[in-house]
């Protein structure tokens, strides 16, 4: 069993715990490596890209960990959290004055000009061989060096006044790899002299991958989509006819079509176990073909196909 999966992690389990659920549901053998591209905190939800097998976890480390990421976040201003989010110890601020959309926007613009960010104390950053969150839980005092990362874009979608003088700010943001939303909320609160922490967080995108195509655990029992794109000797060698024949044998729907730059694109929909058989056949290809490079992943279908066609 191998492949790349787009999953929608719910709020509650850690990323590691969610991987455990996936292993049990897909009955992945213990010796098969499983990893993810970018940790989501337990309170957060959204897109988590999961690689099954050494080849696909290697792909995560080489490419996806460096992709830009997109989030929808709700930030509480007027209080601080030792963890940077709603799960920590919340301390109200008694020093801030009025907080308006204009000065929130100005503070965000200041953060956007920065090229480095200091990760939260409760993070997996290694300090002397020990994870920062382990030191923080023991009450140790330590410093974390700023990391090169950036806030690419940030739009305020809503500002709401809450009881006790708190402000909830809803934000859509695009960030570079390694950017911490909890550090963003902390820094925003410091610039406004009021404190800030993350109340909710949803990751909506990683690179060109979108949350709208992410699978829930329940989706694995339904029709799943496998996307495949390859370059090499894949045109004028009967690849599309071969794909159609293999798909029809397995009762799959979708299409195969030639793309620019001698690429071929194949989309197949059906039960996961049938898609695995199809995947193995397509990676092998017809006798005359040669695949030089390819990308493929499992996702939630955006639209439903009823037959397998050649386009």
N, C-alpha and C positions, 0 to 999 in steps of 0.2 A: 504494500500500500504506500502510495506517495502522491504528492501534489501540493498545490498552494490553494488555500481557502480564504475567502473573505467572510469573516464572522462579525456579528453584532453582539459584543459582550454586554450583558446587563449590569446594572448597578448592584453591588453586593459582593460577588466573589472577586478575589484578586485575579490578575492575569494568569498566574500559575494555577490557581484553583480552577479557572475556566478551562485551561488546557487539560487538566485532569478529567473534567466532564467530557471534553471532546474525545480523549483517549478511550474512555469507557463506552461512550455512545458509538464510536466508530470501531471499537474493538481492535485498537491498534496494539500490536505486540510490544512488549516492554523494551525489546532491543531496538525498535524503530525510533529514531530521534524525532522529537516534536518541539518546535519553537515558535516564537511570535516576533513580529516586527514592531516593537515599540510598546512599552508597558503602559497600561491604564490602571490608575489607582482603583482600589475596591469601590469607592463611592462613585467613580466615573463609569460612563457607558460609551458604547459606540464602536467604531470600526477597529477590528483587531485582525491583522493578516497573519495567518497561521501556516507554517510550513511543516509538512510531514515527510520525513526521510532526510538523510544527510545532505543530499543535493539541494533540496528546497530550503532547508534551514541555512545552508551556506549562501543561497541566493538572498535570503532575508538580510544577512549580515553584510553582504557586499553591496546591495542596492537599496532596499526599502528603508533601512535604518537611516539613510541619508536623505530621504525624500522630505519635501515640505509636508506639513500637516495642517488640517483645518479643524476648528473647534467652535462649538456654541457653548458659551459659558455664562453663568450668573455669578456676579461678584457682589459680596456684601461689603459696603463701606460704613465705617463708624465703629468697627470692632476688629480685633485681631484673633488669630488662632495659632497655637504653637506648632501645629502641623501644616498650616496654610490652607486648611479646608474645614468643612463643617464637622468633621469627625474628631477634631482636636478640642483642646480646652479654649473656650471663647472668652476673651477679655474685652469688655466694652471700653471705648475711648471716651474720655471726659474733657478733651481739649479742643475738639474740632468745632468749627462754626458751620455756616451754611455750605452745603455742597450742591453745586449746580452742574448742569450738563456741560456748560462751557468750560468750567475749570477741570472737569473730568476729562473732557476732550483734549485740553491743553496738556494735562499730565500724561495722557496716552501718547501724544505727539512727542513728548520728551523721552518716553521709554522707547518709542520707535526709532529715535535717533541713536540709541545705544547699540554698540556692537558686541557687548558682553553682558552676561547675566550671572548672578550668584545663585546656584541651586539651593533649594530649601534644606534646612537642617535635617528634616525627615525625608531623606532621599537615599537612593542606592549608590551614591557617589562614594568611592573608596577613600578613606582617610587613614593612612598608615596601615593599609591592609584590612581595615575594618569598615563596614558600611556605615555611612553617616547616621542612618536612622537607628542603628544599634547603639551608637555613642549617645545620640539624643535621648533615647529611652532610658539610658543609665544616668542621665543628668550631667554628662560631661560637657565641658566648655571646649569648643574647637572652632576653627575657621575653615571655610570652604573657599577655594580659589574660584574667581569668576571664570565662566566658560564662554567661548566665542559662539554666539547664536544671535538671532535677531527676530524682531516682530515685523513681519513683512507688510501686513495690512490689518486694520482693526476698525470695525464699524459698530457704533453704539446703536442697538435696535430698540431699546426701551430703558427708561429710568423710572423707578417706582419708589415712593416714600413708604417706609415701614414704621411700625411703632418704635418708641424709644430713640427716635432720631436717626435710625438706620436707613441706608439707601441701598436698593437692589439695582444693579446695572446689568442689563442683558447685552452681551457682546458676541459678535461673530468675528473670528480672527484667523489669520493665516500666518504660520510661523515656520522658521527653519528648524532643522533637526536639532534636538537637544534643548529646546525651549521648554521651560516649566511654566505652566499656567498658574500654579500656586505662587511661584516667585513673582510673576506679573502682578497678581492680586496684592501681594505684600508690598511691592515697589509702588504700585498705584496708591495704596493707602498711606505709605510714607510720604510721597510727594504731596498728597492732599492733607497730611498731618491729621489723619483720622483712623488709620488702620484699615486693613482689608483682607478678606479671605474668599476662597472659592466655595460657593454654595452648591452649585451643580455644574457638571461638565460632560459634554457629549462630543466625541471625536467624529467628525462628519466626512473627513477625507484624508487620504495618504497618497501623495503623488497624484496619479490620475485615477486612483481607486476611490469609489464613493460608498458612503454608508447605505445609500438606497439599494445597492446590490449585495449587501451583506446578509449572510444566512443566520437565522436563529437556530437553536437546537431542534425546534419542531420542524423546521424546513427540511431537515435531512431525511424525513420520512416522505417528502413530497418530490415533485419533479425538480431536479437541480440542473443548473446550466454549467457546461464546461466550455471555456473559451480557449482557443489555440491559434497562435499566429507564428509562422515560421518563414525563414528565408533560406535560400540555397537553390538546389535543383529541385524545385517543387512545382514548376509550371511546365506544361507540355510533356508531362510524364505520367499522365493519368491519375494524378493525386485526387482530384475532385471526384472522379468516377469511383475510385477506390474507397474514398471516405463515404460516399453515398451507399455503396454496397455493404460496407461494414456497419453503417448506422442502421440500415434497413434490416439486416440480420438480427440486430439487437433491439429493434423496435424503437429507435431513437428518432427524434425530430430535430430540425435545425437547417443548416446550410453549409456549403463550402464554396468559396469564391476566390478568384485570383485578385491580388492587390498590386499596387504599384511597387516598383523596385524588386520584382521577382519574388514577392511574398505571397503566401496563401493564408487565408483566414477561415477557420472552421468553428462553428458554434453547434453544440449538441445538447439536447435536453432529454431528461429521462431519469429513471432511478439511479441512485449513486453507484450501486454495484454494476449496473450495465455500462455506466459511463467509464468505470475503471477498465472494463474490458475494451471499450472503444479507445480509451487513452493509450493503452498498450499497443493497439493496432496502428494508431495514427503516428505514434512516436517511431514505430518501425517503418511505416510508409510502404508504398509500392516498390517493386524491385528496382525500377529505374531512378528512383528519387534519392536525394541526399540532402539532409537537413543540416545546415551550418549553424544556425542559431534559432532559438524558439522561446516563446513565453506562453504559459498556460496557467489557468486557475479555475477554481470552482466558485460559483456565485449564485445569487438569487436571480431568476430570470426577470428581465426587464419587460419582455413581451413573450407571448406563447406562440410556438410554432406547432403546426399540426402534421407536417410531413418533413422529410429531409430533401432539400432541393439543391441543385447546382445553379449558382448565380454567375 
